[in-house]
Amino acid sequence: MNPKGAGGITDWCFLFLAGLFEIGWIISLKYTHGFTRWFPIVFYVVFGAGAAYFLSLALRSLPLSLTYAIWMGIGITGSNLVSITLFKESYSFLQVFFILMILCGIIGLRFS
């Protein structure tokens, strides 16, 4: 492990991939309709396993608290953006503003 826990570029790529799988995981959960549709359940399992796998790879050298915060930030931001665009859910200026604040927080955590 790097003394500062900064990790290499590969670890940050693993973290980003884990975040993308997290987005897929939560979206596929919506499509399961309470686990009554089998095909989306398969995607739910695959995306959930992928998120856990890539997160575990990132955690080999990145600090736990930083990694978890960024992973959740990617998931929260991505799922909100997908729900607005794909599911046509309503949104307000304040929602968009705070999503941007989460993104700023992720970027700030990465460079701090």
Phi and psi in radians as a Rosetta constraint file:
Dihedral C 1 N 2 CA 2 C 2 CIRCULARHARMONIC -1.069 0.35
Dihedral N 2 CA 2 C 2 N 3 CIRCULARHARMONIC 2.392 0.35
Dihedral C 2 N 3 CA 3 C 3 CIRCULARHARMONIC -0.951 0.35
Dihedral N 3 CA 3 C 3 N 4 CIRCULARHARMONIC -0.623 0.35
Dihedral C 3 N 4 CA 4 C 4 CIRCULARHARMONIC -1.552 0.35
Dihedral N 4 CA 4 C 4 N 5 CIRCULARHARMONIC -0.095 0.35
Dihedral C 4 N 5 CA 5 C 5 CIRCULARHARMONIC 1.235 0.35
Dihedral N 5 CA 5 C 5 N 6 CIRCULARHARMONIC 0.450 0.35
Dihedral C 5 N 6 CA 6 C 6 CIRCULARHARMONIC -1.373 0.35
Dihedral N 6 CA 6 C 6 N 7 CIRCULARHARMONIC -0.473 0.35
Dihedral C 6 N 7 CA 7 C 7 CIRCULARHARMONIC 1.230 0.35
Dihedral N 7 CA 7 C 7 N 8 CIRCULARHARMONIC 2.872 0.35
Dihedral C 7 N 8 CA 8 C 8 CIRCULARHARMONIC -1.672 0.35
Dihedral N 8 CA 8 C 8 N 9 CIRCULARHARMONIC 3.100 0.35
Dihedral C 8 N 9 CA 9 C 9 CIRCULARHARMONIC -1.064 0.35
Dihedral N 9 CA 9 C 9 N 10 CIRCULARHARMONIC -0.601 0.35
Dihedral C 9 N 10 CA 10 C 10 CIRCULARHARMONIC -1.081 0.35
Dihedral N 10 CA 10 C 10 N 11 CIRCULARHARMONIC -0.723 0.35
Dihedral C 10 N 11 CA 11 C 11 CIRCULARHARMONIC -1.131 0.35
Dihedral N 11 CA 11 C 11 N 12 CIRCULARHARMONIC -0.652 0.35
Dihedral C 11 N 12 CA 12 C 12 CIRCULARHARMONIC -1.210 0.35
Dihedral N 12 CA 12 C 12 N 13 CIRCULARHARMONIC -0.599 0.35
Dihedral C 12 N 13 CA 13 C 13 CIRCULARHARMONIC -1.147 0.35
Dihedral N 13 CA 13 C 13 N 14 CIRCULARHARMONIC -0.718 0.35
Dihedral C 13 N 14 CA 14 C 14 CIRCULARHARMONIC -1.050 0.35
Dihedral N 14 CA 14 C 14 N 15 CIRCULARHARMONIC -0.713 0.35
Dihedral C 14 N 15 CA 15 C 15 CIRCULARHARMONIC -1.140 0.35
Dihedral N 15 CA 15 C 15 N 16 CIRCULARHARMONIC -0.736 0.35
Dihedral C 15 N 16 CA 16 C 16 CIRCULARHARMONIC -1.100 0.35
Dihedral N 16 CA 16 C 16 N 17 CIRCULARHARMONIC -0.772 0.35
Dihedral C 16 N 17 CA 17 C 17 CIRCULARHARMONIC -1.076 0.35
Dihedral N 17 CA 17 C 17 N 18 CIRCULARHARMONIC -0.704 0.35
Dihedral C 17 N 18 CA 18 C 18 CIRCULARHARMONIC -1.051 0.35
Dihedral N 18 CA 18 C 18 N 19 CIRCULARHARMONIC -0.688 0.35
Dihedral C 18 N 19 CA 19 C 19 CIRCULARHARMONIC -1.132 0.35
Dihedral N 19 CA 19 C 19 N 20 CIRCULARHARMONIC -0.708 0.35
Dihedral C 19 N 20 CA 20 C 20 CIRCULARHARMONIC -1.136 0.35
Dihedral N 20 CA 20 C 20 N 21 CIRCULARHARMONIC -0.726 0.35
Dihedral C 20 N 21 CA 21 C 21 CIRCULARHARMONIC -1.128 0.35
Dihedral N 21 CA 21 C 21 N 22 CIRCULARHARMONIC -0.597 0.35
Dihedral C 21 N 22 CA 22 C 22 CIRCULARHARMONIC -1.075 0.35
Dihedral N 22 CA 22 C 22 N 23 CIRCULARHARMONIC -0.730 0.35
Dihedral C 22 N 23 CA 23 C 23 CIRCULARHARMONIC -1.092 0.35
Dihedral N 23 CA 23 C 23 N 24 CIRCULARHARMONIC -0.823 0.35
Dihedral C 23 N 24 CA 24 C 24 CIRCULARHARMONIC -1.067 0.35
Dihedral N 24 CA 24 C 24 N 25 CIRCULARHARMONIC -0.641 0.35
Dihedral C 24 N 25 CA 25 C 25 CIRCULARHARMONIC -1.110 0.35
Dihedral N 25 CA 25 C 25 N 26 CIRCULARHARMONIC -0.829 0.35
Dihedral C 25 N 26 CA 26 C 26 CIRCULARHARMONIC -1.263 0.35
Dihedral N 26 CA 26 C 26 N 27 CIRCULARHARMONIC -0.587 0.35
Dihedral C 26 N 27 CA 27 C 27 CIRCULARHARMONIC -1.194 0.35
Dihedral N 27 CA 27 C 27 N 28 CIRCULARHARMONIC -0.747 0.35
Dihedral C 27 N 28 CA 28 C 28 CIRCULARHARMONIC -1.117 0.35
Dihedral N 28 CA 28 C 28 N 29 CIRCULARHARMONIC -0.531 0.35
Dihedral C 28 N 29 CA 29 C 29 CIRCULARHARMONIC -1.074 0.35
Dihedral N 29 CA 29 C 29 N 30 CIRCULARHARMONIC -0.690 0.35
Dihedral C 29 N 30 CA 30 C 30 CIRCULARHARMONIC -1.084 0.35
Dihedral N 30 CA 30 C 30 N 31 CIRCULARHARMONIC -0.692 0.35
Dihedral C 30 N 31 CA 31 C 31 CIRCULARHARMONIC -1.288 0.35
Dihedral N 31 CA 31 C 31 N 32 CIRCULARHARMONIC -0.252 0.35
Dihedral C 31 N 32 CA 32 C 32 CIRCULARHARMONIC -1.255 0.35
Dihedral N 32 CA 32 C 32 N 33 CIRCULARHARMONIC -0.315 0.35
Dihedral C 32 N 33 CA 33 C 33 CIRCULARHARMONIC 0.884 0.35
Dihedral N 33 CA 33 C 33 N 34 CIRCULARHARMONIC 1.017 0.35
Dihedral C 33 N 34 CA 34 C 34 CIRCULARHARMONIC 1.251 0.35
Dihedral N 34 CA 34 C 34 N 35 CIRCULARHARMONIC 0.582 0.35
Dihedral C 34 N 35 CA 35 C 35 CIRCULARHARMONIC 1.048 0.35
Dihedral N 35 CA 35 C 35 N 36 CIRCULARHARMONIC 0.664 0.35
Dihedral C 35 N 36 CA 36 C 36 CIRCULARHARMONIC -1.850 0.35
Dihedral N 36 CA 36 C 36 N 37 CIRCULARHARMONIC -0.137 0.35
Dihedral C 36 N 37 CA 37 C 37 CIRCULARHARMONIC -2.018 0.35
Dihedral N 37 CA 37 C 37 N 38 CIRCULARHARMONIC 2.096 0.35
Dihedral C 37 N 38 CA 38 C 38 CIRCULARHARMONIC -1.249 0.35
Dihedral N 38 CA 38 C 38 N 39 CIRCULARHARMONIC -0.703 0.35
Dihedral C 38 N 39 CA 39 C 39 CIRCULARHARMONIC -1.050 0.35
Dihedral N 39 CA 39 C 39 N 40 CIRCULARHARMONIC -0.846 0.35
Dihedral C 39 N 40 CA 40 C 40 CIRCULARHARMONIC -1.125 0.35
Dihedral N 40 CA 40 C 40 N 41 CIRCULARHARMONIC -0.467 0.35
Dihedral C 40 N 41 CA 41 C 41 CIRCULARHARMONIC -1.102 0.35
Dihedral N 41 CA 41 C 41 N 42 CIRCULARHARMONIC -0.646 0.35
Dihedral C 41 N 42 CA 42 C 42 CIRCULARHARMONIC -1.060 0.35
Dihedral N 42 CA 42 C 42 N 43 CIRCULARHARMONIC -0.803 0.35
Dihedral C 42 N 43 CA 43 C 43 CIRCULARHARMONIC -1.109 0.35
Dihedral N 43 CA 43 C 43 N 44 CIRCULARHARMONIC -0.673 0.35
Dihedral C 43 N 44 CA 44 C 44 CIRCULARHARMONIC -1.009 0.35
Dihedral N 44 CA 44 C 44 N 45 CIRCULARHARMONIC -0.808 0.35
Dihedral C 44 N 45 CA 45 C 45 CIRCULARHARMONIC -1.155 0.35
Dihedral N 45 CA 45 C 45 N 46 CIRCULARHARMONIC -0.784 0.35
Dihedral C 45 N 46 CA 46 C 46 CIRCULARHARMONIC -1.110 0.35
Dihedral N 46 CA 46 C 46 N 47 CIRCULARHARMONIC -0.839 0.35
Dihedral C 46 N 47 CA 47 C 47 CIRCULARHARMONIC -1.156 0.35
Dihedral N 47 CA 47 C 47 N 48 CIRCULARHARMONIC -0.696 0.35
Dihedral C 47 N 48 CA 48 C 48 CIRCULARHARMONIC -1.116 0.35
Dihedral N 48 CA 48 C 48 N 49 CIRCULARHARMONIC -0.747 0.35
Dihedral C 48 N 49 CA 49 C 49 CIRCULARHARMONIC -1.155 0.35
Dihedral N 49 CA 49 C 49 N 50 CIRCULARHARMONIC -0.703 0.35
Dihedral C 49 N 50 CA 50 C 50 CIRCULARHARMONIC -1.105 0.35
Dihedral N 50 CA 50 C 50 N 51 CIRCULARHARMONIC -0.729 0.35
Dihedral C 50 N 51 CA 51 C 51 CIRCULARHARMONIC -1.088 0.35
Dihedral N 51 CA 51 C 51 N 52 CIRCULARHARMONIC -0.787 0.35
Dihedral C 51 N 52 CA 52 C 52 CIRCULARHARMONIC -1.146 0.35
Dihedral N 52 CA 52 C 52 N 53 CIRCULARHARMONIC -0.707 0.35
Dihedral C 52 N 53 CA 53 C 53 CIRCULARHARMONIC -1.113 0.35
Dihedral N 53 CA 53 C 53 N 54 CIRCULARHARMONIC -0.924 0.35
Dihedral C 53 N 54 CA 54 C 54 CIRCULARHARMONIC -1.183 0.35
Dihedral N 54 CA 54 C 54 N 55 CIRCULARHARMONIC -0.578 0.35
Dihedral C 54 N 55 CA 55 C 55 CIRCULARHARMONIC -1.122 0.35
Dihedral N 55 CA 55 C 55 N 56 CIRCULARHARMONIC -0.706 0.35
Dihedral C 55 N 56 CA 56 C 56 CIRCULARHARMONIC -1.142 0.35
Dihedral N 56 CA 56 C 56 N 57 CIRCULARHARMONIC -0.601 0.35
Dihedral C 56 N 57 CA 57 C 57 CIRCULARHARMONIC -1.171 0.35
Dihedral N 57 CA 57 C 57 N 58 CIRCULARHARMONIC -0.715 0.35
Dihedral C 57 N 58 CA 58 C 58 CIRCULARHARMONIC -1.145 0.35
Dihedral N 58 CA 58 C 58 N 59 CIRCULARHARMONIC -0.606 0.35
Dihedral C 58 N 59 CA 59 C 59 CIRCULARHARMONIC -1.263 0.35
Dihedral N 59 CA 59 C 59 N 60 CIRCULARHARMONIC -0.132 0.35
Dihedral C 59 N 60 CA 60 C 60 CIRCULARHARMONIC -1.081 0.35
Dihedral N 60 CA 60 C 60 N 61 CIRCULARHARMONIC -0.569 0.35
Dihedral C 60 N 61 CA 61 C 61 CIRCULARHARMONIC -2.318 0.35
Dihedral N 61 CA 61 C 61 N 62 CIRCULARHARMONIC -0.187 0.35
Dihedral C 61 N 62 CA 62 C 62 CIRCULARHARMONIC -1.640 0.35
Dihedral N 62 CA 62 C 62 N 63 CIRCULARHARMONIC 2.568 0.35
Dihedral C 62 N 63 CA 63 C 63 CIRCULARHARMONIC -1.119 0.35
Dihedral N 63 CA 63 C 63 N 64 CIRCULARHARMONIC 2.460 0.35
Dihedral C 63 N 64 CA 64 C 64 CIRCULARHARMONIC -0.985 0.35
Dihedral N 64 CA 64 C 64 N 65 CIRCULARHARMONIC -0.901 0.35
Dihedral C 64 N 65 CA 65 C 65 CIRCULARHARMONIC -1.104 0.35
Dihedral N 65 CA 65 C 65 N 66 CIRCULARHARMONIC -0.735 0.35
Dihedral C 65 N 66 CA 66 C 66 CIRCULARHARMONIC -1.130 0.35
Dihedral N 66 CA 66 C 66 N 67 CIRCULARHARMONIC -0.816 0.35
Dihedral C 66 N 67 CA 67 C 67 CIRCULARHARMONIC -1.079 0.35
Dihedral N 67 CA 67 C 67 N 68 CIRCULARHARMONIC -0.812 0.35
Dihedral C 67 N 68 CA 68 C 68 CIRCULARHARMONIC -1.126 0.35
Dihedral N 68 CA 68 C 68 N 69 CIRCULARHARMONIC -0.745 0.35
Dihedral C 68 N 69 CA 69 C 69 CIRCULARHARMONIC -1.091 0.35
Dihedral N 69 CA 69 C 69 N 70 CIRCULARHARMONIC -0.762 0.35
Dihedral C 69 N 70 CA 70 C 70 CIRCULARHARMONIC -1.204 0.35
Dihedral N 70 CA 70 C 70 N 71 CIRCULARHARMONIC -0.734 0.35
Dihedral C 70 N 71 CA 71 C 71 CIRCULARHARMONIC -1.027 0.35
Dihedral N 71 CA 71 C 71 N 72 CIRCULARHARMONIC -0.808 0.35
Dihedral C 71 N 72 CA 72 C 72 CIRCULARHARMONIC -1.168 0.35
Dihedral N 72 CA 72 C 72 N 73 CIRCULARHARMONIC -0.659 0.35
Dihedral C 72 N 73 CA 73 C 73 CIRCULARHARMONIC -1.078 0.35
Dihedral N 73 CA 73 C 73 N 74 CIRCULARHARMONIC -0.745 0.35
Dihedral C 73 N 74 CA 74 C 74 CIRCULARHARMONIC -1.100 0.35
Dihedral N 74 CA 74 C 74 N 75 CIRCULARHARMONIC -0.776 0.35
Dihedral C 74 N 75 CA 75 C 75 CIRCULARHARMONIC -1.113 0.35
Dihedral N 75 CA 75 C 75 N 76 CIRCULARHARMONIC -0.768 0.35
Dihedral C 75 N 76 CA 76 C 76 CIRCULARHARMONIC -1.145 0.35
Dihedral N 76 CA 76 C 76 N 77 CIRCULARHARMONIC -0.834 0.35
Dihedral C 76 N 77 CA 77 C 77 CIRCULARHARMONIC -1.115 0.35
Dihedral N 77 CA 77 C 77 N 78 CIRCULARHARMONIC -0.851 0.35
Dihedral C 77 N 78 CA 78 C 78 CIRCULARHARMONIC -1.100 0.35
Dihedral N 78 CA 78 C 78 N 79 CIRCULARHARMONIC -0.765 0.35
Dihedral C 78 N 79 CA 79 C 79 CIRCULARHARMONIC -1.166 0.35
Dihedral N 79 CA 79 C 79 N 80 CIRCULARHARMONIC -0.607 0.35
Dihedral C 79 N 80 CA 80 C 80 CIRCULARHARMONIC -1.145 0.35
Dihedral N 80 CA 80 C 80 N 81 CIRCULARHARMONIC -0.780 0.35
Dihedral C 80 N 81 CA 81 C 81 CIRCULARHARMONIC -1.139 0.35
Dihedral N 81 CA 81 C 81 N 82 CIRCULARHARMONIC -0.688 0.35
Dihedral C 81 N 82 CA 82 C 82 CIRCULARHARMONIC -1.172 0.35
Dihedral N 82 CA 82 C 82 N 83 CIRCULARHARMONIC -0.709 0.35
Dihedral C 82 N 83 CA 83 C 83 CIRCULARHARMONIC -1.136 0.35
Dihedral N 83 CA 83 C 83 N 84 CIRCULARHARMONIC -0.589 0.35
Dihedral C 83 N 84 CA 84 C 84 CIRCULARHARMONIC -1.237 0.35
Dihedral N 84 CA 84 C 84 N 85 CIRCULARHARMONIC -0.782 0.35
Dihedral C 84 N 85 CA 85 C 85 CIRCULARHARMONIC -1.456 0.35
Dihedral N 85 CA 85 C 85 N 86 CIRCULARHARMONIC -0.794 0.35
Dihedral C 85 N 86 CA 86 C 86 CIRCULARHARMONIC -1.441 0.35
Dihedral N 86 CA 86 C 86 N 87 CIRCULARHARMONIC -0.763 0.35
Dihedral C 86 N 87 CA 87 C 87 CIRCULARHARMONIC -1.679 0.35
Dihedral N 87 CA 87 C 87 N 88 CIRCULARHARMONIC 0.010 0.35
Dihedral C 87 N 88 CA 88 C 88 CIRCULARHARMONIC 0.940 0.35
Dihedral N 88 CA 88 C 88 N 89 CIRCULARHARMONIC 0.644 0.35
Dihedral C 88 N 89 CA 89 C 89 CIRCULARHARMONIC -1.287 0.35
Dihedral N 89 CA 89 C 89 N 90 CIRCULARHARMONIC 2.582 0.35
Dihedral C 89 N 90 CA 90 C 90 CIRCULARHARMONIC -1.241 0.35
Dihedral N 90 CA 90 C 90 N 91 CIRCULARHARMONIC 2.744 0.35
Dihedral C 90 N 91 CA 91 C 91 CIRCULARHARMONIC -2.634 0.35
Dihedral N 91 CA 91 C 91 N 92 CIRCULARHARMONIC 2.804 0.35
Dihedral C 91 N 92 CA 92 C 92 CIRCULARHARMONIC -2.126 0.35
Dihedral N 92 CA 92 C 92 N 93 CIRCULARHARMONIC 2.961 0.35
Dihedral C 92 N 93 CA 93 C 93 CIRCULARHARMONIC -1.023 0.35
Dihedral N 93 CA 93 C 93 N 94 CIRCULARHARMONIC -0.729 0.35
Dihedral C 93 N 94 CA 94 C 94 CIRCULARHARMONIC -1.104 0.35
Dihedral N 94 CA 94 C 94 N 95 CIRCULARHARMONIC -0.673 0.35
Dihedral C 94 N 95 CA 95 C 95 CIRCULARHARMONIC -1.073 0.35
Dihedral N 95 CA 95 C 95 N 96 CIRCULARHARMONIC -0.818 0.35
Dihedral C 95 N 96 CA 96 C 96 CIRCULARHARMONIC -1.098 0.35
Dihedral N 96 CA 96 C 96 N 97 CIRCULARHARMONIC -0.733 0.35
Dihedral C 96 N 97 CA 97 C 97 CIRCULARHARMONIC -1.019 0.35
Dihedral N 97 CA 97 C 97 N 98 CIRCULARHARMONIC -0.809 0.35
Dihedral C 97 N 98 CA 98 C 98 CIRCULARHARMONIC -1.289 0.35
Dihedral N 98 CA 98 C 98 N 99 CIRCULARHARMONIC -0.500 0.35
Dihedral C 98 N 99 CA 99 C 99 CIRCULARHARMONIC -1.098 0.35
Dihedral N 99 CA 99 C 99 N 100 CIRCULARHARMONIC -0.742 0.35
Dihedral C 99 N 100 CA 100 C 100 CIRCULARHARMONIC -1.113 0.35
Dihedral N 100 CA 100 C 100 N 101 CIRCULARHARMONIC -0.604 0.35
Dihedral C 100 N 101 CA 101 C 101 CIRCULARHARMONIC -1.141 0.35
Dihedral N 101 CA 101 C 101 N 102 CIRCULARHARMONIC -0.687 0.35
Dihedral C 101 N 102 CA 102 C 102 CIRCULARHARMONIC -1.079 0.35
Dihedral N 102 CA 102 C 102 N 103 CIRCULARHARMONIC -0.774 0.35
Dihedral C 102 N 103 CA 103 C 103 CIRCULARHARMONIC -1.057 0.35
Dihedral N 103 CA 103 C 103 N 104 CIRCULARHARMONIC -0.736 0.35
Dihedral C 103 N 104 CA 104 C 104 CIRCULARHARMONIC -1.084 0.35
Dihedral N 104 CA 104 C 104 N 105 CIRCULARHARMONIC -0.680 0.35
Dihedral C 104 N 105 CA 105 C 105 CIRCULARHARMONIC -1.117 0.35
Dihedral N 105 CA 105 C 105 N 106 CIRCULARHARMONIC -0.710 0.35
Dihedral C 105 N 106 CA 106 C 106 CIRCULARHARMONIC -1.083 0.35
Dihedral N 106 CA 106 C 106 N 107 CIRCULARHARMONIC -0.819 0.35
Dihedral C 106 N 107 CA 107 C 107 CIRCULARHARMONIC -1.101 0.35
Dihedral N 107 CA 107 C 107 N 108 CIRCULARHARMONIC -0.751 0.35
Dihedral C 107 N 108 CA 108 C 108 CIRCULARHARMONIC -1.090 0.35
Dihedral N 108 CA 108 C 108 N 109 CIRCULARHARMONIC -0.714 0.35
Dihedral C 108 N 109 CA 109 C 109 CIRCULARHARMONIC -1.125 0.35
Dihedral N 109 CA 109 C 109 N 110 CIRCULARHARMONIC -0.664 0.35
Dihedral C 109 N 110 CA 110 C 110 CIRCULARHARMONIC -1.094 0.35
Dihedral N 110 CA 110 C 110 N 111 CIRCULARHARMONIC -0.690 0.35
Dihedral C 110 N 111 CA 111 C 111 CIRCULARHARMONIC -1.702 0.35
Dihedral N 111 CA 111 C 111 N 112 CIRCULARHARMONIC 0.037 0.35
